Amino acid sequence: MSLEWLDPKGDLQDMVMSSRIRVARNLKDRPFPHFASPEDLEAVRERVLEILSGVEHLKDRRIYHIDSMDPLSRQVLVENRQMSRALAQGGPGRSILLDLKGILSVMINEEDHVRLQVLLGGLNLQEGWCVAKSLLDRMGEDNFAFHGDLGFLSSCPTNVGTGLRASVMVHLPALARLGRMEAVSNECQKLGLVVRGAFGEGTPSHGAIFQISNQVTLGPSEEELEEKTTGVVRRLCEEEKRAREVLREAAGENLEDGIFRAFGILTNARLLSFGETMELLSSVRLGGAMGMLPKMSGAFWNRLMLDVQPGRIQALAEGPLDRKGRRRLRAQLVRERLAGLESCP
Amino acid sequence: MSLEWLDPKGDLQDMVMSSRIRVARNLKDRPFPHFASPEDLEAVRERVLEILSGVEHLKDRRIYHIDSMDPLSRQVLVENRQMSRALAQGGPGRSILLDLKGILSVMINEEDHVRLQVLLGGLNLQEGWCVAKSLLDRMGEDNFAFHGDLGFLSSCPTNVGTGLRASVMVHLPALARLGRMEAVSNECQKLGLVVRGAFGEGTPSHGAIFQISNQVTLGPSEEELEEKTTGVVRRLCEEEKRAREVLREAAGENLEDGIFRAFGILTNARLLSFGETMELLSSVRLGGAMGMLPKMSGAFWNRLMLDVQPGRIQALAEGPLDRKGRRRLRAQLVRERLAGLESCP
């Protein structure tokens, strides 16, 4: 099973890691998951899978019942960004459908009956929405609870209307170093967007990776939401570029020193925690973008920042590892990957 | 002008950097420096230089009047361990005579009229004392203030008797890491020895380098003092070896991680302070001795730990550098020197 987002496309690969469209839907005449009995949830799952089985271009897909998955497999799907943390907790009627390209996820009985997700590399919400729209059309929108004034209904009022959340993962190391992320976050809020850590609400940002998404789902059309988020991300990337020049002027040699030290630690350490690794990788990536170190592709960074996560590390080892074991294998993986960079001029 | 101590000899090069014999003498019938007028000090200098000019094997030597030296040249001689910090402050009648091999220093009008120093690489106090003795004999011991009961007289009572201080510079990273240096220091004190930072009394230890020297100068003969100091240093080296094994057992992977990180920082940093450099070099040196990194010779380490000092760095630049300039050049020097190590298996 591959992950399409690992190969970002477009002009902002330097900063934008991936784009995600997520649409919430609930079946008509069935209780929302929070109020549903286990039997209701089971019936919802069956009905949703029935609907999905009728969708032509979802022939190559896998379906997992969360409660049947071991903890590590769940964690890997979360780290892959294919599954939400909430769904990973399991429970009655909870399932996920994944396509083999790692673009599509359909989460069943998370907060809503259906949460459809399209995940693509780089800044590509437009295509993401097209893919999602096409799938929703084929699923038959009339299967879902809809209100003439409000639009599609959802468990949480913040998702009522389009049910759409457009999110972009973006690397903003210069803005973070200059302590500007709070201001950026406030700016975004005024525009109806929200800035969060890499795994959404309440999660920390590791290595200056932030998730930008729309806060409002009611009112504007899906296209408007997608376009607005894309526009704000483009502006943030411009701000990040300017921040890099400010940083070069202000910190200059200290910045370069920090970047080379990060590189030295990553290419030599024998034990690396996830948090430290992300911070150091963030520095090295910034160094590449600023011409201090060889510049690696967005694909290189997406894959590396994916693979250093605790679940992926254990998947690589083909079994559970204790904390020290993870740190040891992470350090080895990072050394191997960065070895290519070292031989660059 | 070379420095003989940069090429240590003997079996303990791993740990022992250099050995120093220092002998305090004062001219008969002249006031001790603290009580002497500038004219007295001038007269002392003339008399001492007259005595020295009669010594056959001191034909190839240089004499510097401290007050005529620029601050950087003074600092370099201190860092070379050829001159004491006290003498470097300058003042009336203060001079130094140096041989061209960097073995002999005769400091004039420091705390005593004459402080003769012999500096050799590795653990070699015995040869140091032979060289010093031979020079003292040629200078004519009857020129110096001597008391039948006490021995040679000196400004400070702690130097009365033989006037001899035997000191050894030794790298004890495992004992330092295990927090055992206070206990070691107490042990030494009971044996009449004292443990100090690299530049003697009141100076900090950078990079786990300590100076071990005798505290008592009155009573035992010079040979006894030299032998006792040598014996204690040998025992300390044994303790250090055992401490390395304890450290390997106790810290294992964390120790290795720290050593490789130190190597990574040293081979990549663009700015390095003296203190940080010494700590990191200490780790890398320990890593070499413990088989984790390629093992470099005592000569390699003596030279590197000498050259990273602030004065030596500026001498290398052939002129004064500000703090940032020193840090930049130090980082460059360290990267160049360690590049050889990097290509080792």
Interface residues (C-beta under 8 A of the other chain):
Chain A: E253 N254 E256 D257 F260 R261 F263 G264 I265 L266 T267 N268 A269 R270 L271 K324 R328 A331
Chain B: E253 N254 E256 D257 F260 R261 F263 G264 I265 L266 T267 N268 A269 R270 L271 K324 R328 A331
